[in-house]
Every structure is written in C-alpha cells, then in structure tokens.
C-alpha cells in the first residue's frame, strides 16, 4: 500500500512520462514534417526549364497535357506551339484532345511533313497569360508556328475581373492550386496548417468533394472528374453570358485590352515569318439553346437583352485593326450546326468543357482552316450562325467607339479606372506613358470612366 509520500511521486512520474510522450510526439512530427517538406521541395515541385539548357523538356512533369519534347525539332518536323486555357489543356488524353486531333489531321493531309502540335494549354489562365507563356516557351522550344485559342466563356472575364493571377509561371495554377486527388501529377497545394502534411490531407479531402460519382469513360483525363453541382453549373454559365450583355461592356474593357495585346503579338509573329492563327472557342450556353434559355429564366433575364455574337464581333474588329493578316477562326457556327444536326452535347457532363466529340470537332475544323490558310493560301468559307441566334444590339460604329481607349486614343490620360480583385496593369504597352494602376475590394469589377460619354445600348 502506497504511503502519502509516494502518491505525489507517482503523480509527478506520470506527468513526466506524459510530457516526455508529448515532447517525443511533437519532435517526431516536426522531424517528419521537415522531411516531408524536403521531399516536396526536391521531388514534388517541378523546376522551370532553363531557357539555355539542352536537355528535353518533360511537359508532363509540369502537369501539362503532353509528354517529353525535344528542344530542337527534327528535320522533317513542323512544330506548332498551342496556347490557351483549360479548353486547350482538354479533359481528354493527349491524342484525343483537339491538339492531338489537329496533329493527326495535318499529318494525313500534308505528305512529307511530320507535324507535332505541342499542347501548352494551362487551366485557369486568360489571354494575358498566353502572351507570357509564348514569351517563355518560344525561347525554349524550336517551332514553326503558333496557335492561340481564346475561350469565349471566361478568358475575357478572367482578365477583366482579375480572377486569375497577374504573374505567370509554367502551368502555375495547376501546380500551386491544382487538385491533388483528381490530378495525380499535381505538385503543390495551398498552405493552411503549420504541418505541411496536414495541408495535403486537407487538400485531398476537399478536392475529393468535387469528384464526380460517375467513372470516366475511356480516353478522359483527371480534368474530366470535376462535376459541378447544378446551382454552381448554372451560375458559371450565367457568368459566361456577361460577354454578350451590352450592359457589361465597360466592365469588360480591360479584358479586351488583353485580347488586343494578344492579337498584336500574333501580328508580330506573322511579321517574323512564322505561321500563326487565333481560334475562338464557344461555351456551352452559346451552343445549347435550351441550356441558355434555362439559365436566363433562372436568373429572371431576357434573351432579347443579349447579343450572342457581340464578343466575337468585338474581337473580329480588333483583329481587323491590328492583325488583319492573321487567320481568325470562330468555332461557334460549327458547334451550333453539329449540335442541331447530331443532337450531341459536345460538352462533358456538368464539367463545362468539350467532350470527346467536341474536341474531335474542334480539331477537325481547325485543321481544315489551317490547311487552307497556311498551306493552300486560300481563304476558307466561314459559315455564319443561324438567324435565330443573331440579335445585334451593338453596331459597328458603337464597337469602334467602345474600343477607342485601347486603340491608342489621344485622351487615354483622362480615363479613370477603379476596381479590381488585385492591382490591375491597365493599358500596358499601349500608351507609352507610365502605367495606370487600380486597387479595390475583392471581386469588384474593373470600371472605366471615359472623358466623354459613350452610348453602347
């Protein structure tokens, strides 16, 4: 039987043992986390290729939807660098993406030349990033031509509202903020907890919540696993329709400024002797009339208030002004015609991206266009949209007036700018004057006040 003097000794011993266990556990977790951080830094985080290096570039290691690429092209190889967002990346495996279809179509049509279309599509990017990506990869990979794809759903919105990062690094959005469950090659996850291991555990749990319950059909990659809830899917498509709302034009001007700069880059590429083309890809509410009607009805909006060709006409006008020699292809009429004739969705589940048939159609249409423009020297016949789709609310003169600030107007200095998610680099490379910057609250649209009123409606 323990004496009164022995009880405190036992209690002290227990507390000491507990403290030692806690200390040992804490130290072990700390050491384990340091080891994990070292492993992450040395093995999980891909390194940006050096421009002056000579070894092949492993694009898959950077989570691009492509493989290992030699820096120098082979003697009989015609290389195309393909830039764009997640539609360019594609939910399909490389051979079934529109870039893979394009490569195969060109191979079959042109004898004596082996084509290689290098997929440099990066999810969560806009036209601002396409220029930065071209700046880098055009120095790393020898090439003969450049293809830019602008998604008419959110590329202009991403630049106008600054939804995507201003700073570019190779496939940065996937590598830093990607989905570690859906994308097995994802290298990094956001930092939230003191222990990096907990960050990964939390990211796995959160990303698993967006995973579709249905298994993927053959040929689809990790990006196809995302399936939005019906209300989120509706909200995304309603946001896409902002591109065609005349009332949103002032908010979207910074986005069109970036399209302008991209078209100027395309013109510079053409002048250098390389082939170049720009493709405009439609979103689902542009193709599926029933979906568009449902989305508008759910938001108490009227079809008559939307000019569904507005964004295309604005980009076409910019191209006429700054890049008249650069082929510009709008895929919308081809997608609408295929949708009406075949009844195929062309979009994958509630994923918002083109499905296998959509990628096939895009690749075949782009190939036919490039064969005419690049190799046959002829201008292809471009089909128009059906009359039921057209609803012109903004005329050519109004579009010219709208674009005046980004076309080198003399009164640029008088334009005031407010609103952005983060600092906005406005009119960069155009005015030649010190850059204008605007800072405002999160999720505020960029708003531009003109020195003179511009009638848009």
C-alpha positions as CSV (number, residue, x, y, z in Angstrom):
1,X,0.0,0.0,0.0
2,X,1.4,3.4,-1.1
3,X,2.1,5.9,1.6
4,X,1.1,9.5,1.4
5,X,4.6,10.5,0.4
6,X,4.6,8.0,-2.5
7,X,1.4,9.4,-4.2
8,X,2.9,12.8,-5.3
9,X,5.9,10.9,-6.6
10,X,3.7,8.7,-8.7
11,X,1.7,11.6,-10.0
12,X,4.8,13.5,-10.8
13,X,6.2,10.5,-12.6
14,X,3.0,10.1,-14.7
15,X,3.1,13.8,-15.6
16,X,6.8,13.5,-16.5
17,X,6.0,10.4,-18.7
18,X,3.1,12.2,-20.4
19,X,5.3,15.3,-21.0
20,X,8.0,13.1,-22.5
21,X,5.5,11.3,-24.7
22,X,4.1,14.7,-25.9
23,X,7.6,16.0,-26.4
24,X,8.7,12.9,-28.3
25,X,5.5,13.1,-30.4
26,X,6.0,16.8,-31.2
27,X,9.6,16.3,-32.1
28,X,8.8,13.3,-34.3
29,X,6.0,15.1,-36.1
30,X,8.3,18.1,-36.6
31,X,11.1,16.0,-38.0
32,X,8.6,14.1,-40.2
33,X,7.2,17.3,-41.5
34,X,10.7,18.7,-42.2
35,X,11.5,15.5,-44.1
36,X,8.2,15.8,-46.0
37,X,8.9,19.5,-46.8
38,X,12.3,18.5,-48.2
39,X,10.7,15.7,-50.2
40,X,8.1,18.2,-51.5
41,X,10.7,20.7,-52.5
42,X,13.1,18.3,-54.2
43,X,10.7,15.7,-55.7
44,X,7.2,17.1,-55.9
45,X,7.7,20.7,-57.0
46,X,8.8,20.8,-60.7
47,X,11.5,23.1,-61.8
48,X,11.0,25.6,-64.5
49,X,13.1,24.6,-67.5
50,X,16.2,26.8,-68.1
51,X,16.0,28.6,-71.4
52,X,19.6,28.0,-72.3
53,X,19.6,24.3,-71.4
54,X,19.7,21.5,-74.0
55,X,18.0,18.5,-72.3
56,X,14.5,17.5,-73.4
57,X,11.6,19.2,-71.6
58,X,9.2,16.9,-69.7
59,X,5.9,18.8,-70.0
60,X,4.1,16.0,-68.1
61,X,6.2,16.7,-65.1
62,X,4.9,20.3,-65.2
63,X,1.4,18.9,-65.4
64,X,0.8,19.9,-69.0
65,X,-1.3,17.5,-71.1
66,X,1.7,16.5,-73.2
67,X,4.9,14.5,-72.8
68,X,8.6,14.8,-73.3
69,X,9.6,17.2,-76.0
70,X,13.0,17.7,-77.6
71,X,14.1,21.4,-77.7
72,X,15.1,21.2,-81.3
73,X,12.7,20.0,-83.9
74,X,13.6,17.1,-86.3
75,X,14.5,17.8,-89.9
76,X,11.1,16.8,-91.3
77,X,9.1,18.1,-88.4
78,X,6.7,21.0,-88.5
79,X,6.1,22.2,-84.9
80,X,3.1,24.2,-83.6
81,X,3.1,25.7,-80.1
82,X,-0.5,25.6,-79.0
83,X,-1.5,28.1,-76.2
84,X,-4.8,28.5,-74.4
85,X,-6.6,27.8,-71.2
86,X,-8.3,24.6,-69.8
87,X,-10.1,24.0,-73.1
88,X,-6.7,23.8,-74.8
89,X,-5.4,21.6,-72.0
90,X,-8.6,19.5,-72.5
91,X,-10.4,16.8,-70.5
92,X,-9.2,14.2,-73.0
93,X,-5.9,12.3,-73.1
94,X,-3.3,13.9,-75.5
95,X,-4.2,12.0,-78.6
96,X,-8.0,12.8,-78.2
97,X,-7.6,16.4,-77.3
98,X,-8.2,18.9,-80.1
99,X,-4.5,19.4,-80.3
100,X,-4.0,15.7,-80.9
101,X,-6.8,15.6,-83.5
102,X,-5.3,18.6,-85.2
103,X,-1.9,16.9,-85.4
104,X,-3.3,13.8,-86.8
105,X,-5.4,15.6,-89.4
106,X,-2.4,17.7,-90.6
107,X,-0.2,14.6,-90.8
108,X,-2.7,12.8,-93.0
109,X,-3.2,15.8,-95.3
110,X,0.4,17.0,-95.9
111,X,2.8,14.5,-97.4
112,X,6.5,14.6,-96.5
113,X,6.0,16.5,-93.3
114,X,5.6,15.2,-89.7
115,X,3.6,17.5,-87.6
116,X,3.9,18.0,-83.8
117,X,1.3,20.1,-82.0
118,X,2.7,20.8,-78.5
119,X,-0.1,21.3,-76.0
120,X,0.8,24.2,-73.7
121,X,-2.7,24.8,-72.5
122,X,-2.9,25.9,-68.9
123,X,-6.1,25.8,-66.8
124,X,-7.2,29.0,-65.0
125,X,-5.4,31.4,-67.3
126,X,-6.5,34.2,-69.7
127,X,-5.2,36.0,-72.7
128,X,-2.7,37.9,-70.6
129,X,-1.0,34.6,-69.7
130,X,-0.9,33.4,-73.3
131,X,1.5,36.2,-74.2
132,X,3.7,35.5,-71.1
133,X,3.6,31.7,-72.0
134,X,4.6,32.5,-75.5
135,X,7.4,34.8,-74.3
136,X,8.9,31.8,-72.4
137,X,8.2,28.7,-74.4
138,X,9.1,30.3,-77.8
139,X,12.6,30.6,-76.4
140,X,12.7,27.1,-75.0
141,X,11.2,25.0,-77.9
142,X,12.1,25.4,-81.5
143,X,8.9,25.8,-83.6
144,X,7.4,26.8,-87.0
145,X,4.0,28.1,-86.0
146,X,1.9,29.3,-83.1
147,X,-1.8,28.7,-82.3
148,X,-3.7,30.7,-79.8
149,X,-7.1,29.7,-78.5
150,X,-9.4,32.2,-76.8
151,X,-12.4,30.7,-74.9
152,X,-15.4,32.9,-75.3
153,X,-16.8,31.8,-71.9
154,X,-14.3,33.3,-69.4
155,X,-11.0,34.3,-70.9
156,X,-12.1,37.9,-71.3
157,X,-13.8,37.8,-67.9
158,X,-10.7,36.4,-66.2
159,X,-8.6,39.4,-67.4
160,X,-11.3,42.0,-66.9
161,X,-12.1,40.9,-63.3
162,X,-8.7,39.6,-62.5
163,X,-9.9,36.2,-61.5
164,X,-6.6,34.7,-62.4
165,X,-3.1,35.6,-61.3
166,X,-1.3,38.5,-62.9
167,X,2.1,36.8,-62.6
168,X,2.8,33.9,-64.9
169,X,4.9,30.8,-64.4
170,X,4.6,27.5,-66.3
171,X,1.2,25.9,-65.5
172,X,1.2,27.8,-62.2
173,X,-2.5,27.5,-61.4
174,X,-2.4,23.7,-61.6
175,X,0.9,23.3,-59.9
176,X,0.1,25.6,-57.0
177,X,-3.6,25.3,-56.7
178,X,-4.5,22.2,-58.5
179,X,-6.4,19.2,-57.4
180,X,-4.1,16.5,-55.8
181,X,-6.8,13.8,-55.9
182,X,-8.1,14.4,-59.4
183,X,-4.6,15.2,-60.8
184,X,-2.1,12.6,-59.6
185,X,0.7,14.8,-61.0
186,X,-0.3,17.9,-59.0
187,X,2.8,19.2,-57.3
188,X,1.6,21.7,-54.7
189,X,-1.3,22.5,-52.6
190,X,-2.2,25.8,-50.7
191,X,-0.7,26.3,-47.3
192,X,-3.2,26.3,-44.4
193,X,-1.7,24.4,-41.4
194,X,1.6,24.6,-39.5
195,X,2.3,21.0,-40.6
196,X,2.6,20.7,-44.3
197,X,1.4,17.1,-44.1
198,X,-1.9,18.4,-42.8
199,X,-2.1,20.7,-45.8
200,X,-2.0,17.7,-48.1
201,X,-4.5,15.7,-46.0
202,X,-6.9,18.7,-46.1
203,X,-6.4,19.2,-49.8
204,X,-7.2,15.6,-50.5
205,X,-10.4,15.7,-48.5
206,X,-11.5,19.0,-50.1
207,X,-10.7,18.0,-53.7
208,X,-12.4,14.7,-53.3
209,X,-15.7,16.5,-52.7
210,X,-15.7,17.9,-56.3
211,X,-15.1,14.4,-57.8
212,X,-17.9,13.0,-60.0
213,X,-19.5,9.9,-58.7
214,X,-19.5,8.5,-62.2
215,X,-16.5,6.8,-63.6
216,X,-14.8,8.4,-66.5
217,X,-15.2,7.0,-70.0
218,X,-12.1,5.7,-71.7
219,X,-9.9,8.5,-73.0
220,X,-10.7,11.1,-70.4
221,X,-8.1,12.5,-68.0
222,X,-8.2,13.8,-64.5
223,X,-9.8,17.1,-65.5
224,X,-12.9,15.3,-66.5
225,X,-13.6,14.2,-62.9
226,X,-14.8,17.6,-61.9
227,X,-18.6,17.8,-61.9
228,X,-20.3,20.9,-60.6
229,X,-23.5,20.9,-58.6
230,X,-26.5,22.1,-60.6
231,X,-26.7,25.5,-59.0
232,X,-22.9,26.1,-59.5
233,X,-23.1,24.9,-63.0
234,X,-26.0,27.3,-63.7
235,X,-24.1,30.2,-62.1
236,X,-21.0,29.6,-64.2
237,X,-22.9,29.6,-67.4
238,X,-24.8,32.7,-66.4
239,X,-21.5,34.4,-65.8
240,X,-20.3,33.3,-69.3
241,X,-23.3,35.3,-70.7
242,X,-21.8,38.5,-69.4
243,X,-19.7,38.5,-72.6
244,X,-22.9,39.1,-74.6
245,X,-24.6,41.6,-72.3
246,X,-24.1,45.2,-73.7
247,X,-24.6,46.5,-70.2
248,X,-21.4,44.8,-69.1
249,X,-19.1,46.3,-71.8
250,X,-17.5,48.9,-69.7
251,X,-16.6,46.3,-67.1
252,X,-15.0,44.1,-69.7
253,X,-12.8,46.6,-71.5
254,X,-9.6,45.6,-69.6
255,X,-10.3,42.0,-70.8
256,X,-10.5,43.2,-74.4
257,X,-7.3,45.2,-73.9
258,X,-5.6,41.9,-73.2
259,X,-7.1,40.4,-76.4
260,X,-5.8,43.4,-78.3
261,X,-2.3,42.8,-77.0
262,X,-2.5,39.1,-77.9
263,X,-3.6,40.0,-81.4
264,X,-0.7,42.4,-81.7
265,X,1.6,39.6,-80.6
266,X,0.1,37.4,-83.3
267,X,0.8,40.1,-85.8
268,X,4.4,40.3,-84.7
269,X,4.8,36.6,-85.0
270,X,3.3,36.7,-88.5
271,X,5.7,39.5,-89.5
272,X,8.7,37.4,-88.2
273,X,7.9,34.8,-90.9
274,X,6.3,32.2,-88.6
275,X,2.8,31.0,-89.2
276,X,0.2,32.0,-86.6
277,X,-3.6,31.7,-86.1
278,X,-6.1,32.6,-83.4
279,X,-9.2,30.4,-82.7
280,X,-12.3,31.5,-80.7
281,X,-14.0,28.6,-78.9
282,X,-17.6,28.7,-77.6
283,X,-19.0,27.9,-74.2
284,X,-22.0,25.7,-73.7
285,X,-24.7,28.5,-73.4
286,X,-23.6,29.6,-76.9
287,X,-24.2,26.1,-78.3
288,X,-27.1,24.7,-76.3
289,X,-30.1,27.0,-76.8
290,X,-32.2,25.1,-74.2
291,X,-29.4,25.5,-71.6
292,X,-29.2,29.2,-72.3
293,X,-32.9,29.6,-72.0
294,X,-33.0,27.7,-68.7
295,X,-30.1,29.8,-67.3
296,X,-31.7,33.1,-68.3
297,X,-35.0,32.1,-66.9
298,X,-33.5,31.0,-63.6
299,X,-31.9,34.5,-63.3
300,X,-35.0,36.4,-64.5
301,X,-33.1,37.6,-67.6
302,X,-34.5,38.0,-71.1
303,X,-32.9,36.5,-74.2
304,X,-33.7,39.8,-76.1
305,X,-31.2,41.6,-73.8
306,X,-28.2,39.5,-75.0
307,X,-26.3,40.0,-78.3
308,X,-24.9,36.5,-78.6
309,X,-22.3,37.4,-81.3
310,X,-21.1,40.6,-79.5
311,X,-17.8,39.2,-78.1
312,X,-16.9,37.7,-81.5
313,X,-17.6,40.9,-83.4
314,X,-15.5,42.9,-80.9
315,X,-12.6,40.5,-81.3
316,X,-13.0,40.4,-85.1
317,X,-12.9,44.2,-85.2
318,X,-9.7,44.2,-83.0
319,X,-8.2,41.7,-85.4
320,X,-9.1,43.9,-88.5
321,X,-7.4,46.8,-86.9
322,X,-4.2,45.3,-85.5
323,X,-3.7,41.8,-87.1
324,X,-5.5,41.7,-90.5
325,X,-3.2,39.1,-91.9
326,X,-3.6,36.7,-89.0
327,X,-6.2,33.9,-89.6
328,X,-9.0,34.2,-87.1
329,X,-11.5,31.3,-86.7
330,X,-14.7,31.3,-84.7
331,X,-15.8,27.8,-83.9
332,X,-19.3,28.8,-82.7
333,X,-21.2,28.2,-86.0
334,X,-19.6,24.8,-86.5
335,X,-20.5,23.8,-82.9
336,X,-24.1,25.0,-83.2
337,X,-24.6,23.3,-86.5
338,X,-23.2,20.0,-85.2
339,X,-25.4,20.3,-82.1
340,X,-28.5,20.8,-84.1
341,X,-27.7,18.1,-86.7
342,X,-26.5,15.3,-84.5
343,X,-28.1,16.2,-81.1
344,X,-24.7,15.5,-79.4
345,X,-24.0,17.7,-76.4
346,X,-20.3,18.4,-77.4
347,X,-19.8,19.2,-73.7
348,X,-18.9,16.8,-70.9
349,X,-21.4,16.3,-68.1
350,X,-21.6,19.4,-65.8
351,X,-17.9,19.9,-66.3
352,X,-18.3,22.9,-68.7
353,X,-15.6,21.6,-71.1
354,X,-15.8,20.0,-74.6
355,X,-16.3,16.2,-74.5
356,X,-14.7,13.8,-76.9
357,X,-16.9,14.7,-79.8
358,X,-16.4,18.4,-79.1
359,X,-12.6,18.0,-79.1
360,X,-12.9,16.0,-82.3
361,X,-15.0,18.7,-84.0
362,X,-12.6,21.5,-82.9
363,X,-9.5,19.6,-84.1
364,X,-11.0,18.8,-87.5
365,X,-12.4,22.3,-88.0
366,X,-9.1,24.0,-87.0
367,X,-7.1,21.6,-89.2
368,X,-9.3,22.4,-92.3
369,X,-8.9,26.1,-91.6
370,X,-5.1,25.9,-91.2
371,X,-4.7,23.8,-94.3
372,X,-6.4,26.4,-96.3
373,X,-4.8,29.5,-94.7
374,X,-1.3,28.2,-94.0
375,X,-0.6,25.7,-96.8
376,X,-3.0,26.3,-99.6
377,X,-3.1,30.1,-99.4
378,X,-6.9,30.2,-99.7
379,X,-9.5,31.8,-97.6
380,X,-12.0,29.2,-96.4
381,X,-15.7,29.8,-96.5
382,X,-16.7,30.5,-92.9
383,X,-20.3,29.6,-92.1
384,X,-22.4,32.1,-90.2
385,X,-24.7,31.5,-87.2
386,X,-28.4,30.7,-87.8
387,X,-30.8,33.7,-87.8
388,X,-32.5,32.7,-84.5
389,X,-29.1,33.1,-82.7
390,X,-28.3,36.6,-84.1
391,X,-29.6,39.6,-82.2
392,X,-27.4,42.6,-82.9
393,X,-27.7,45.2,-80.2
394,X,-24.4,46.9,-80.7
395,X,-23.5,48.2,-84.2
396,X,-20.0,48.6,-85.8
397,X,-19.7,52.3,-85.0
398,X,-20.6,51.7,-81.4
399,X,-17.9,48.9,-81.2
400,X,-15.3,51.3,-82.7
401,X,-16.2,53.9,-80.1
402,X,-16.1,51.3,-77.4
403,X,-12.6,50.2,-78.4
404,X,-11.2,53.7,-78.8
405,X,-9.4,53.8,-75.4
406,X,-7.4,50.7,-76.2
407,X,-6.7,51.7,-79.8
408,X,-4.3,54.5,-78.9
409,X,-6.8,57.3,-78.3
410,X,-5.2,60.7,-77.5
411,X,-7.3,61.1,-74.4
412,X,-6.1,58.0,-72.6
413,X,-4.7,60.0,-69.8
414,X,-8.2,61.3,-69.0
415,X,-9.6,57.8,-68.4
416,X,-10.2,57.0,-64.8
417,X,-10.0,53.4,-63.5
418,X,-11.4,51.9,-60.3
419,X,-12.0,48.4,-59.2
420,X,-10.1,45.1,-59.4
421,X,-9.5,42.0,-57.4
422,X,-5.9,43.0,-57.1
423,X,-3.6,45.5,-58.8
424,X,-4.5,45.9,-62.4
425,X,-2.0,46.7,-65.1
426,X,-4.1,48.7,-67.4
427,X,-3.2,49.8,-70.9
428,X,0.2,48.2,-70.6
429,X,2.3,48.5,-73.7
430,X,-0.2,50.8,-75.4
431,X,0.0,54.4,-74.3
432,X,3.8,54.6,-73.8
433,X,3.0,56.5,-70.6
434,X,3.6,55.4,-67.0
435,X,1.3,52.5,-66.2
436,X,-2.0,53.1,-64.6
437,X,-2.8,51.0,-61.5
438,X,-6.1,50.4,-59.8
439,X,-6.7,48.8,-56.4
440,X,-10.1,48.0,-55.0
441,X,-12.0,45.4,-52.9
442,X,-12.1,41.7,-53.7
443,X,-14.4,40.7,-56.5
444,X,-15.1,44.3,-57.6
445,X,-15.2,44.6,-61.4
446,X,-12.9,47.0,-63.1
447,X,-14.8,50.1,-64.0
448,X,-13.6,52.7,-66.5
449,X,-14.8,56.3,-66.7
450,X,-14.4,57.9,-70.1
451,X,-13.8,61.6,-70.5
452,X,-16.8,61.7,-72.9
453,X,-19.9,59.5,-72.7
454,X,-20.1,56.6,-75.0
455,X,-23.5,55.3,-76.0
456,X,-23.4,51.5,-76.0
457,X,-27.1,50.5,-75.9
